[in-house]
């Protein structure tokens, strides 16, 4: 047996399988403590989400000498439609005193400020969120609401502003890890039960995926605490979905090949060794492609996007390790009975050629060119829907699927105060030019008022209230005007930041990341496919189908968001996230299919190999796609629009990939292009037999020792 064969046999040897299980049990025991601490290691403070080199981030850091960079103002608005009474004012004044005594309120509470129409009062509570981020804001918000609950009848109260939205976001993300874990597990269980039709077999992939997630969380916790890896609620949530989805995909491919080999080998250990020897390289290549794609996110300028790359990559590496060691060991320990009631016995017939995908392959073979041209045109038409996608950012109101209190409060503030009240535009400059900077700021269109500057350490801090709400395009335009004005002040070294500036810089950073990362991911995927298939033509065609699939998925999703779900916009990072997930994960299915076609083409020629490949892998690819789509669709259950959009778009894209692109479009291309797919390798010179609609007879029995 060759070196590869011996390596493949390690997790499934008669003795080594027990060693593998023992090692994983020890690993789980070691991981218990760090994995349980991952939530506490998350960094949900402002800087961890922002563009690292943006002007707004510089301002946030520069304000440390005036106030904590983690300070988040909570805007409290009290409203009485018939006019605020003296009793109302006295009650709110008592509240202000109580707010000032709250933990993490380090500076003076501002207010109550009466509106010009006399119908509302506004209070500004500066909360120092510190390293706790959302957790701290959520706790203080609860205390503020308890204080405000004791108010005169008829006086309404709302908590809004940056603090209010942070508190509502924290509530939306509360328990996300558990919710996503249980939801993803439920999806996987249902699909595995339908796929295997066994009351027991589904447990083994599920246990392996759960173990992989547990181990990945422990590794990521150690990297977060020892190597300064940034982990936030976004990356932690996506990690759960990714490990369950991708891990189960790899399990499905391995189990499908193992089932085949059990019909050819009496000894289950040899059958698993052969299955690993044949499918292991494809699984490893698939996982490596996803890891490489995720690591491309390190090129992002957005801190939150850049942090997601290593987190996702670690998750995939651990999932690969579990599915190539733990799962084989569990399957071999359990034996053939685990497939009951459809137990694959030695010498039993393999009905792959008569499967649904075998029949579909034979129909495609009749007119392959017409099939791939028609499919491409339809997908291209669907991609035109991207023209309707508004990925310029979500307003605060658009960020939630419901209407939380912060959204109601924002509308109340806008009805009685300048729309930008409570979330000012911040300018930091040299102290000796503070007066000139204040003049430039106050004279800029879109600025309603400017507070007196504060100075410390040779720098000045100024706040300007905008006439428009900070999450509008008008406010972003004001930021550009302010920056042009204050940058022009000689010797001021002025920088403009604040809420509107953060939104603007985030949008521009996301646009930059799209232009940089998408081409890099395509190049990396193309290189990996070329090395795996030892060809150029096939990888180029496969990457083209992936891009077409991405376009169609995003186009259909854009139409669905706007016309069905009522989402008015999209987060600027949506196209990038959807692209990276669909390309990196979609290539999995290309690799599953094409490695099998490549394998069969050596024996039967490319066209016959394509028919065998789609017949043998069509079912498992469809099942894998359903699992991955189902796990990502779990994100759509969150009350955060950005997460819901990612989940829906990726789930839709995966379904297109598995049902249409991989099994129909790629198969049709294989049949039409034939041996030229493998150019410039020697396989391109192997002439195909005459076209036939019939699949070849099943392969004779193999032995791993002789492979």
Secondary structure, 3 states (H helix, E strand, C coil): CCHHHHHHHHHHCCCHHHHHHHHHHHHHHHHHHHHHCHHHHCCCCCHHHCECCCHHHHHHHHHHHCCCCCEEEEEEEEECCCCCCHHHHHHHHHHHHHHHCCCCCCCCCEEEEECCCCCEEEEEEEEECHHHCHHHHHHHHHHHHHHHCCCCCCCEEEEEHHHHHHHHHHHHHCCHHHHHHHHHHHHHHHHHHHHHCCCCCHHHHHHHHHHHHHHHHHHHHHHHHHCCCCCCHHHHHHHHHHHHHHHHHHHHHHHHHHHHHHCCCCCHHHHHHHHHHHHHHHHHHHHHHHHHHHHHHHHCCEHHHHHHHHHHHHHHHHHHHHHHHHHHHHHHHHCHHHHCCCCCCCCCCCCHHHCHHHHHHHHHHHCHHHHHHHHHHHHHHHHHHHHHCCCCCCCCHHHECCCCHHHHHHHHHHHHCCCCCCCCEEEEEEHHHHHHHHHHHHCCCCEEEECCCEEECCEEEEEEEECCCCCCHHHHHHHHHHHHHHHCCCCCCCEEEEHHHHHHHHHHHHHHHHHHHHHHHHHHHHHHHHHHHCCCHHHHHHHHHHHHHHHHHHHHHHHHHHHHHCCCCCCCCHHHHHHHHHHHHHHHHHHHHHHHHHHHHHHHCHHHHHHHHHHHHHHHHHHHHHHHHHHHHHHHHCCEHHHHHHHHHHHHHHHHHHHHHHHHHHHHHHHHHHHHHHCCCHHHHCCCCCCCCCCCCCCCCCCHHHC
